[in-house]
Amino acid sequence: MNRYPLWKYLIIAVSLLLGLLYTLPNFFGESPAVQISPLRVAAHADNALLQRVETTLANASINIDGLFLEEGSIKVRFEDTDTQIKAKDLLQTTLGDDYMVALNLLPNSPQWLTDLGALPMYLGLDLRGGVHFMLEVDMEGAVSKTLDRHSNDIRSTLREKRIPYAGVEKLGESLTVRFRDAESRSQALDELKSTYEDLQFREEQVSNRFNLIATIRPEALVQMQDSTVQQNITTLRNRVNELGVAEPIIQKAGADRVIVQLPGVQDTAKAKEILGRTATLEIRMVDDERDLDAALQGRIPFGTELYEERGGGPLLVKKQVLLTGERITDAQPGFNEDNQPAVHIRLDNNGAQIFKKLTRENVGRRMAILLIERNQAEVVTAPVIREEIGGGRVQISGRMTTAEARDVSLLLRAGALAAPMDIIEERTVGPSLGADNIARGFNSTLYGFLAVAIFIMMYYMAFGVISVLALSINLLLLVGLLSILQATLTLPGMAALALTVGMAIDANVLINERIRDELRAGISPQLAISAGYERATGTILDSNITTLIAGIALFAFGSGPVKGFAVVLCLGILTSVFTAIFVSRGMVNYMYGSRRKLEVVPIGKIWIPESESARKRFKYELPPETDSAASKSTEPAQTQNKQTSSVTEAEPAGETDTLPDTGTIPEESRDEPVTEADTAPNKSTRVRGKRKQATRKAKKK
């Protein structure tokens, strides 16, 4: 009955082992560190750079606590923040602008735990420290940029269709296309309506001018505003990921604002530099007619620049930019015809037309494709134009690795913001404040746990101890689960953790009280334990499912701190149900299931009902002492009832039941209500007396 098969005990043991294993990394803390990441695609974080960093720090007599290469960046751990800042300044000066040196925090977990994948929870900005930015998207700038693009596209379309026009001018949030006659305007209107679905046109005539006024449709404007913010969020996230910040928070706030939180980043200036980083593409022509040797000696011809082709030799490139990355609508990594890594670029309409004309007019000449990062240009490749290329699709390939192709496509796709952004709020949370928040949150959870544990153990005795053990396992599994999922723990999450302690004990209270009810009903101890768990399970599931639904709604519709609270709450509900129903039952079965004759259940003092009707309902039999006391307390009432029946009607002695005179009614019997059961003997006595009297009268006659 109260026994578990071996596989259930194995599930509990494995759960405990995994929970302990993945909870351990959270107790080792973090240490200050410096992270070195390449800023340019051509720069690499490899063993050579690792050796260079180690030599630089050793020559400066700076002690390090660890140095390793991880995920394309080099991380150096130090013992204190003073050494960390000193090393950061030294490395930044030594490595130059090709690498980014940022302050960070790294966990102190042992390597064997890291090898097993046991990592500490990510801590939010309020617990770990870091920087917080509120950025506002310049929607007027986005609209202006969109109108500029449409203006150029309209000019190209009208020229391609050979429709005469007098000019295109941007006025406010509209474009004015001028014509000399109504026929040209009508022809242009039909063509532009079919080509530009996001624009709405209306005709206008001013003296001898026939104009078309183009404005962005309201629904297209709303869509553009939303897509602009989302594209900027994607761009910012891609840039922040290059720093290796654990779980950055980048989310939309309102219609045109974005919140950026970088936990662990202590350098505000470096964070701004990351957010301002961009990359774009330029297409220029290679000047093969000028003297390259003279340029190598310092005599660079006018109108040209000297570059080094990646994996190749020096090149003279003309300064005139024929096409820029602003015309790129998409860039994806892939492979070329020779199965070599390449970047596939798609251009917009105007960019496709420019590139088609460029390749048509320069067949047989070399075209240089430059990647520009942080105002530094690099020739990625300089292919020879073999034929005219149309369709707006461009392929870049040339001595790239798969990782480089992915990075280049990422920078080209999300290198430029869709609209300008301004930092309207800036806040820095120091690591000391974060440590103070962690200490307070930990203490609140600890004190709440101790208070609940003391009360439960005093009230439920041995079963209370089992409940406290189940609650401890619940916290262990919850922290381990958060670590496995690599969830971000924030200050509201700490509040949810403390709340889980109070909520999780409710299930054990329901089970223990149900066992008490079964014992009170006279069921044997083993049956009471089994029935208590089985009948309380439904109530526990119902109450926790309703709370889980509320937690899921908070996670789905909340943001920021609300989501952090909801994550811990939902996971806490799942672990509390598991420990209360499955784990605590396993401990009870292990301790009491093997006892065939279990006489006493150590579940605290069981309340005994005082009234006779309640005792009958619970089928609870009182001990002998209690029964005798109850019988004594009912004697005066019975004597009084019998005395009343004898006084009601005088009958001859020997034919009626007589009782001695007992005097007055006791005080305790006066206050008791007379029930139907008490008056039933009096009625039967009167009926028998009347029958005997009628019999005597009949005999006399």
C-alpha positions in Angstrom: 0.0 0.0 0.0 2.5 2.6 1.2 5.5 1.3 -0.8 7.3 2.6 -3.8 8.9 0.4 -6.5 12.7 0.8 -6.9 12.4 2.9 -10.1 10.5 5.7 -8.2 13.2 5.9 -5.6 15.8 6.1 -8.4 13.9 9.0 -10.0 14.1 10.8 -6.6 17.8 10.1 -6.2 18.7 11.2 -9.8 16.6 14.4 -9.3 18.5 15.2 -6.1 21.8 14.5 -7.7 21.2 16.7 -10.7 19.7 19.5 -8.6 22.7 19.5 -6.3 25.2 19.3 -9.2 23.6 22.3 -11.1 23.0 24.3 -8.0 26.7 24.2 -6.8 28.1 26.7 -9.4 25.9 29.4 -7.9 27.8 29.3 -4.6 31.3 30.1 -6.0 30.5 33.7 -6.9 32.2 35.8 -9.6 35.5 37.5 -10.0 36.5 40.7 -12.0 37.8 40.0 -15.5 38.8 41.6 -18.8 37.5 40.4 -22.1 39.3 41.0 -25.4 37.2 40.7 -28.6 38.2 41.5 -32.2 36.5 44.5 -33.7 37.2 43.7 -37.3 36.5 40.7 -39.3 40.1 40.4 -40.3 41.2 40.3 -36.7 41.1 37.0 -34.8 41.2 35.9 -31.2 43.5 32.9 -31.4 46.4 31.3 -29.5 48.8 33.9 -30.9 46.8 36.7 -29.3 46.5 34.7 -26.1 50.3 34.5 -25.9 50.6 38.2 -26.6 48.2 39.1 -23.8 49.9 36.8 -21.4 53.3 38.3 -22.2 52.1 41.9 -22.0 50.6 41.3 -18.5 53.7 39.4 -17.3 56.0 42.2 -18.4 53.9 44.7 -16.4 54.0 42.4 -13.3 50.2 42.1 -13.3 49.1 39.0 -11.5 46.3 37.0 -13.2 44.0 34.4 -11.8 43.2 32.7 -15.1 43.6 33.2 -18.8 41.7 31.3 -21.5 40.3 31.5 -25.0 36.5 31.0 -25.3 33.9 31.6 -28.0 36.1 33.8 -30.2 37.3 36.1 -27.3 40.0 36.0 -24.7 39.1 36.3 -21.0 41.5 37.2 -18.2 40.4 36.8 -14.6 41.9 38.9 -11.7 41.6 38.9 -8.0 40.4 42.5 -7.4 38.9 45.4 -9.4 42.0 47.6 -9.1 44.1 45.0 -11.0 41.3 44.6 -13.5 41.2 48.3 -14.4 44.9 48.5 -14.6 45.1 45.5 -16.9 42.3 46.9 -19.1 44.1 50.2 -19.7 47.4 48.4 -20.5 45.8 46.0 -22.9 43.8 48.7 -24.7 47.0 50.7 -25.3 49.0 47.6 -26.4 46.4 46.0 -28.7 45.2 49.2 -30.4 41.9 49.8 -32.2 41.6 46.4 -33.8 40.5 44.8 -30.5 37.9 45.8 -27.9 38.9 45.5 -24.3 36.0 45.5 -21.9 35.4 45.0 -18.2 33.4 42.0 -17.2 32.6 39.5 -14.5 33.3 35.7 -14.7 32.1 32.9 -12.5 34.5 31.1 -10.2 33.1 27.7 -10.7 35.6 24.8 -10.8 36.6 23.6 -14.3 35.1 20.1 -13.7 31.7 21.6 -13.2 32.0 23.8 -16.3 33.0 20.7 -18.3 29.8 19.0 -17.1 27.8 22.0 -18.3 27.0 23.1 -14.8 27.0 26.9 -15.0 25.6 29.5 -12.6 22.4 31.4 -13.2 22.6 34.6 -15.2 22.0 37.5 -12.9 20.1 40.6 -14.0 21.3 44.1 -13.9 19.9 44.8 -10.5 21.8 41.8 -9.0 25.0 41.8 -11.0 25.6 45.4 -11.8 26.1 46.8 -15.3 24.8 49.6 -17.5 21.3 50.6 -18.5 20.3 52.7 -21.5 17.0 54.1 -22.7 17.3 54.9 -26.5 14.7 56.7 -28.5 14.3 56.1 -32.2 14.1 59.3 -34.4 10.9 58.5 -36.3 11.1 61.7 -38.2 14.5 60.7 -39.4 13.2 57.3 -40.4 10.4 58.9 -42.4 12.9 61.3 -44.0 15.2 58.5 -44.9 12.4 56.5 -46.4 11.3 59.5 -48.5 14.8 60.0 -49.7 15.0 56.4 -50.8 11.7 56.7 -52.6 12.8 60.0 -54.2 15.8 58.3 -55.8 13.8 55.3 -56.8 11.1 57.4 -58.5 13.7 59.3 -60.5 15.2 56.0 -61.7 11.8 54.6 -62.6 10.7 57.6 -64.6 14.0 57.7 -66.5 13.8 54.0 -67.2 10.2 54.3 -68.5 11.1 57.4 -70.5 8.5 59.6 -68.8 9.4 63.3 -68.9 9.3 65.1 -65.6 10.5 68.4 -64.3 11.9 67.3 -60.9 11.3 65.5 -57.6 11.4 67.5 -54.4 10.9 66.5 -50.7 8.7 68.9 -48.8 8.1 67.9 -45.2 6.6 64.4 -45.1 5.7 64.3 -48.8 7.3 64.1 -52.2 6.3 66.5 -55.0 6.9 65.2 -58.6 6.5 68.0 -61.1 5.4 67.6 -64.8 5.0 70.0 -67.6 1.7 68.5 -69.0 -1.2 66.5 -67.7 -0.5 63.6 -70.1 2.9 62.9 -68.6 1.5 63.2 -65.1 -1.3 60.6 -65.9 1.2 58.2 -67.5 3.5 58.6 -64.5 0.6 58.1 -62.0 -0.3 54.7 -63.5 3.3 53.5 -63.5 4.1 54.7 -59.9 0.9 53.4 -58.4 1.7 49.9 -59.6 5.3 50.1 -58.5 5.1 51.8 -55.1 2.3 50.3 -53.1 3.4 52.0 -49.8 2.8 55.4 -51.3 -0.5 57.2 -52.0 -0.6 59.8 -54.8 -2.9 62.8 -55.4 -2.9 65.2 -58.3 -2.3 68.9 -57.9 -2.1 71.8 -60.4 -0.2 75.0 -59.6 -0.5 77.6 -62.5 1.2 75.8 -65.4 2.7 73.0 -63.3 1.1 69.6 -63.0 2.3 67.9 -59.8 1.9 64.6 -58.1 2.0 64.6 -54.3 3.3 61.3 -52.9 2.9 60.5 -49.2 3.3 57.3 -47.2 0.1 55.5 -46.5 -1.0 55.5 -42.8 -1.0 51.7 -42.5 2.4 51.6 -44.2 3.6 54.3 -41.8 2.6 52.3 -38.7 4.2 49.2 -40.2 7.4 51.1 -41.0 7.5 52.5 -37.5 7.2 49.0 -35.9 9.7 47.5 -38.4 12.1 50.3 -37.8 12.1 49.7 -34.0 12.4 45.9 -34.5 15.2 46.2 -37.0 17.1 48.5 -34.6 16.5 46.0 -31.8 18.0 43.2 -34.0 20.9 45.5 -34.9 21.6 46.3 -31.2 21.4 42.7 -30.2 23.8 41.6 -32.8 26.3 44.2 -31.7 25.9 43.4 -28.1 26.4 39.7 -28.7 29.9 40.4 -30.0 30.9 41.6 -26.5 29.8 38.3 -25.1 27.4 39.8 -22.5 25.4 37.0 -20.8 21.7 37.5 -21.3 21.5 41.1 -22.3 18.1 42.7 -22.1 17.1 44.5 -25.3 13.4 45.1 -25.6 10.9 47.6 -26.9 9.4 50.1 -24.5 6.5 52.0 -26.0 6.1 53.0 -29.6 9.6 54.4 -30.3 11.9 53.5 -27.4 14.3 50.7 -26.7 15.7 49.5 -23.4 19.2 48.1 -23.4 20.6 46.5 -20.2 24.1 44.9 -20.2 24.7 43.0 -16.9 28.3 42.7 -15.9 29.5 45.4 -18.2 31.1 48.1 -16.0 32.5 50.4 -18.7 29.8 52.8 -19.8 32.0 54.4 -22.5 32.8 51.0 -24.0 29.1 50.0 -24.0 28.3 53.2 -25.9 31.0 52.3 -28.4 29.5 48.9 -28.9 26.0 50.3 -29.5 27.5 52.8 -32.0 29.4 50.2 -33.9 28.5 49.8 -37.6 29.7 48.2 -40.8 28.8 49.0 -44.4 29.9 48.1 -47.9 31.3 50.2 -50.6 31.9 49.2 -54.3 34.6 51.1 -56.1 36.7 50.5 -59.2 40.3 49.3 -59.1 42.7 51.7 -60.9 45.0 49.4 -62.9 46.3 52.2 -65.1 48.3 54.0 -62.5 51.8 53.2 -61.3 51.5 50.8 -58.3 55.2 50.8 -57.5 55.2 54.6 -57.1 52.2 54.3 -54.8 54.0 51.8 -52.7 56.9 54.3 -52.3 54.5 56.9 -51.0 53.5 58.7 -54.3 49.8 57.8 -54.4 48.1 59.2 -57.5 45.4 61.8 -57.1 41.9 60.4 -56.7 43.1 57.0 -55.6 43.8 55.2 -52.3 46.2 52.3 -51.5 44.7 49.2 -49.9 45.8 45.7 -49.2 43.5 43.0 -50.6 42.7 40.2 -48.1 44.9 37.3 -48.9 46.4 39.2 -51.8 48.7 42.1 -52.7 48.3 45.9 -52.7 45.7 47.7 -54.8 45.1 51.2 -56.1 41.4 51.9 -55.6 39.5 54.9 -56.9 37.9 57.2 -54.3 34.7 57.5 -56.2 32.0 55.3 -54.4 29.7 53.7 -57.0 27.4 51.8 -54.6 27.0 51.7 -50.8 25.6 49.3 -48.3 22.5 51.4 -47.8 21.1 49.6 -50.9 21.5 46.2 -49.2 18.2 44.7 -48.2 19.5 41.3 -47.2 22.9 39.4 -46.7 23.2 35.7 -46.0 26.2 33.4 -45.8 26.5 30.6 -48.3 28.8 29.0 -50.9 29.8 29.9 -54.4 30.1 27.6 -57.5 33.4 26.2 -56.3 31.9 25.3 -52.9 33.9 28.2 -51.2 32.4 30.3 -48.4 30.6 33.4 -49.8 28.2 36.2 -48.9 25.0 36.5 -51.0 23.7 40.1 -51.1 20.4 41.3 -52.3 20.0 45.0 -53.4 16.9 47.1 -53.6 15.5 48.4 -56.9 17.7 51.4 -57.3 20.8 49.5 -56.1 20.1 46.7 -58.6 19.8 49.2 -61.5 23.1 50.9 -60.4 24.9 47.6 -60.1 23.6 46.4 -63.5 24.8 49.6 -65.2 28.1 49.4 -63.4 28.8 45.9 -64.5 27.7 46.6 -68.1 30.0 49.5 -68.5 33.1 47.9 -66.9 33.3 44.4 -68.4 36.8 43.1 -68.2 37.9 45.5 -65.4 38.4 44.8 -61.6 35.8 45.9 -59.1 36.8 46.4 -55.4 34.4 45.5 -52.7 35.4 47.3 -49.4 34.1 46.5 -46.0 34.2 49.5 -43.7 34.2 49.1 -39.9 34.9 51.9 -37.4 36.0 54.2 -40.3 38.6 51.6 -41.4 38.2 50.2 -44.9 39.4 46.8 -46.1 39.3 45.3 -49.5 37.5 42.0 -49.1 37.8 40.9 -52.7 38.5 42.5 -56.1 37.0 40.3 -58.8 37.1 40.8 -62.5 33.7 41.7 -64.1 33.0 39.0 -66.7 29.5 40.1 -67.8 26.6 42.3 -66.9 25.0 41.3 -63.6 21.3 42.1 -63.2 18.5 41.1 -60.8 20.0 42.9 -57.7 21.9 39.8 -56.5 25.6 40.1 -55.7 28.0 37.4 -54.4 31.1 38.2 -52.4 33.7 35.5 -52.2 37.4 35.6 -51.8 39.6 33.7 -49.3 36.9 33.6 -46.6 36.2 31.1 -43.9 32.7 30.0 -43.1 32.9 32.0 -39.8 34.1 35.1 -41.7 31.3 34.8 -44.2 28.8 34.6 -41.4 30.2 37.6 -39.6 30.4 39.7 -42.8 26.8 38.9 -43.7 25.7 39.7 -40.1 27.5 43.1 -40.2 26.1 43.9 -43.6 22.6 42.8 -42.7 22.4 44.5 -39.3 25.4 46.9 -39.5 23.4 50.1 -40.0 20.4 51.2 -37.9 17.2 51.7 -39.8 16.8 55.0 -38.1 19.0 57.2 -35.8 18.7 56.6 -32.1 19.5 58.9 -29.2 20.4 57.9 -25.6 17.8 59.7 -23.4 18.6 57.9 -20.2 21.8 56.3 -18.9 22.3 54.5 -15.6 25.1 52.5 -14.1 24.5 49.9 -11.4 27.8 49.1 -9.5 28.6 45.5 -8.5 28.6 46.4 -4.8 24.9 47.5 -5.1 24.2 44.2 -6.9 26.0 42.2 -4.2 23.9 44.0 -1.5 20.7 43.2 -3.4 21.8 39.5 -3.6 22.5 39.4 0.1 19.1 40.9 1.0 17.2 38.6 -1.3 19.1 35.6 0.0 18.4 36.6 3.6 14.7 37.1 3.0 14.4 33.6 1.5 16.5 32.1 4.3 14.6 33.7 7.1 11.2 32.9 5.5 12.3 29.3 5.1 13.4 29.0 8.7 10.2 30.5 10.0 8.1 28.2 8.0 10.3 25.2 8.9 10.1 25.8 12.6 6.3 26.2 12.6 5.7 23.1 10.5 7.9 20.9 12.5 6.3 22.0 15.8 2.8 21.6 14.4 3.1 18.3 12.5 6.0 16.7 14.4 7.7 13.9 12.3 5.5 14.6 9.3 6.5 18.2 9.6 10.1 17.3 9.4 9.3 15.4 6.2 7.5 18.4 4.8 10.5 20.7 5.6 12.9 18.2 3.8 10.5 18.3 0.8 10.6 22.1 0.9 14.4 22.0 0.9 14.5 19.7 -2.0 12.0 22.0 -3.8 14.4 25.0 -3.4 17.3 22.8 -4.5 15.5 21.7 -7.7 14.3 25.2 -8.5 17.7 26.7 -8.4 19.2 23.8 -10.3 16.5 24.1 -12.9 17.1 27.9 -13.3 20.8 27.1 -13.8 20.1 24.4 -16.4 17.9 26.7 -18.4 20.4 29.5 -18.0 17.5 31.8 -16.9 18.2 35.3 -15.8 17.5 35.9 -12.1 16.5 39.5 -11.2 15.4 41.1 -8.0 11.7 40.3 -8.7 12.8 36.8 -9.4 14.3 36.7 -5.9 10.9 37.8 -4.6 9.3 35.0 -6.5 11.8 32.6 -4.9 10.8 33.7 -1.4 7.1 33.5 -2.3 7.6 29.9 -3.6 8.8 28.9 -0.1 5.4 30.0 1.4 3.3 28.6 -1.4 5.1 25.3 -1.6 4.3 24.3 2.0 0.5 24.6 1.3 0.5 21.3 -0.5 2.2 19.5 2.5 -0.3 21.2 4.8 -3.2 19.8 2.7 -1.8 16.3 2.8 -1.1 16.3 6.5 -4.6 17.7 7.4 -6.2 15.1 5.2 -4.3 12.3 7.0 -5.5 13.7 10.3 -9.1 13.7 9.0 -8.8 10.0 8.1 -7.3 9.1 11.5 -10.1 11.0 13.2 -12.6 9.0 11.2 -11.3 5.8 12.7 -9.3 4.5 9.8 -6.1 2.5 10.5 -2.8 4.5 10.2 -1.6 2.9 7.0 -4.9 3.4 5.3 -5.0 7.0 6.6 -1.6 7.8 5.1 -2.6 6.3 1.7 -6.0 8.0 1.6 -4.5 11.3 2.7 -2.1 11.5 -0.2 -4.6 10.2 -2.8 -7.5 12.5 -1.8 -5.3 15.6 -1.4 -3.6 15.2 -4.8 -6.6 16.5 -6.7 -6.9 19.6 -4.6 -3.2 20.3 -4.9 -3.2 20.0 -8.6 -6.3 22.3 -9.0 -4.8 25.1 -6.9 -1.4 24.9 -8.5 -2.8 24.8 -12.1 -4.8 28.0 -11.5 -1.7 29.7 -10.2 0.3 28.4 -13.1 -2.2 29.9 -15.6 -1.7 33.3 -13.9 2.1 32.9 -14.1 2.0 32.0 -17.8 -0.2 35.0 -18.5 2.4 37.2 -16.6 5.2 35.8 -18.7 3.2 36.1 -22.0 2.0 39.7 -21.6 4.6 41.1 -19.1 8.0 42.5 -19.8 11.3 43.0 -18.0 11.0 42.5 -14.2 7.5 41.0 -14.6 8.8 38.2 -16.9 11.6 37.5 -14.4 9.0 37.1 -11.6 6.8 34.9 -13.8 9.6 32.5 -14.8 10.6 31.8 -11.2 7.0 31.5 -10.2 6.0 29.0 -12.9 9.1 26.8 -12.3 8.6 27.0 -8.5 5.0 25.7 -9.0 6.2 22.7 -11.0 8.9 21.8 -8.5 6.6 22.2 -5.5 4.0 19.9 -6.9 6.7 17.3 -7.7 8.3 17.4 -4.2 5.0 17.6 -2.3 3.2 14.7 -4.0 6.1 12.5 -5.2 9.2 13.1 -3.1 7.5 13.5 0.3 5.4 10.4 -0.4 8.6 8.6 -1.1 10.1 9.6 2.2 6.9 8.6 4.1 6.8 5.3 2.3 10.4 4.6 3.1 10.0 5.4 6.8 6.5 3.9 7.6 5.5 1.7 4.6 7.4 -1.4 5.8 5.7 -1.4 9.3 2.8 -3.9 9.2 1.4 -2.8 12.6 1.7 1.0 12.7 -0.2 2.0 15.8 0.7 5.7 16.0 1.2 8.3 13.2 3.5 11.1 14.4 1.6 13.9 12.8 1.0 16.1 15.9 -2.1 16.5 18.1 -5.3 15.4 16.5 -8.4 17.5 17.3 -11.2 15.5 18.8 -14.8 16.8 18.4 -16.6 17.6 21.7 -20.2 17.1 20.7 -21.8 13.6 20.5 -23.2 14.2 17.0 -19.8 15.2 15.7 -18.2 12.2 17.2 -20.8 10.0 15.6 -20.2 11.7 12.2 -16.5 11.1 12.5 -17.0 7.6 13.9 -14.4 8.5 16.5 -14.4 6.3 19.7 -13.2 8.0 22.8 -10.9 6.4 25.3 -12.5 4.6 28.3 -11.7 7.5 30.7 -13.4 9.9 28.3 -16.5 7.6 27.9 -17.0 7.3 31.7 -16.7 11.0 32.1 -19.3 11.6 29.4 -21.7 9.0 31.0 -21.4 10.8 34.4 -22.1 14.1 32.8 -25.4 12.8 31.2 -26.7 11.1 34.5 -28.4 14.2 35.9 -30.2 14.9 32.7 -31.5 11.4 32.5 -32.6 11.5 36.2 -34.4 14.8 35.6 -36.3 13.4 32.6 -37.4 10.3 34.5 -38.5 12.5 37.5 -40.5 14.6 35.1 -42.4 11.6 33.8 -43.2 10.3 37.3 -44.5 13.7 38.4 -46.7 14.1 35.3 -49.2 11.4 36.4 -49.5 9.6 39.7 -49.7 5.8 39.3 -50.0 3.0 41.8 -46.9 1.5 43.1 -45.9 -1.7 41.5 -47.7 -1.0 38.3 -45.6 2.0 37.2 -41.9 2.7 37.1 -40.9 4.8 40.0 -37.7 6.6 40.7 -36.4 8.1 43.9 -36.6 11.8 44.4 -33.4 13.3 43.3 -34.1 16.9 44.2 -33.5 19.9 41.9 -32.1 19.7 38.4 -28.3 20.2 38.2 -27.1 23.6 36.8 -25.2 21.9 33.9 -28.4 20.1 32.8 -30.6 23.3 32.8 -28.6 24.9 30.1 -28.6 21.9 27.8 -31.3 22.0 25.1 -33.9 19.2 25.3 -33.8 17.2 22.2 -36.4 14.9 20.7 -34.4 11.9 21.8 -34.6 13.2 25.4 -38.4 13.6 25.4 -39.1 10.3 23.7 -39.1 8.2 27.0 -41.5 10.7 28.7 -44.0 10.3 25.8 -43.9 6.4 25.9 -44.4 6.4 29.7 -47.5 8.6 29.5 -49.0 6.4 26.8 -48.4 3.2 28.9 -50.0 4.9 32.0 -53.1 5.9 30.1 -53.5 2.3 28.7 -53.3 0.8 32.2 -55.8 3.3 33.6 -58.3 2.4 30.9 -57.8 -1.3 31.6 -58.6 -0.8 35.3 -61.8 1.2 34.6 -63.0 -1.6 32.3 -62.5 -4.3 35.0 -64.5 -2.3 37.6 -67.5 -2.0 35.2 
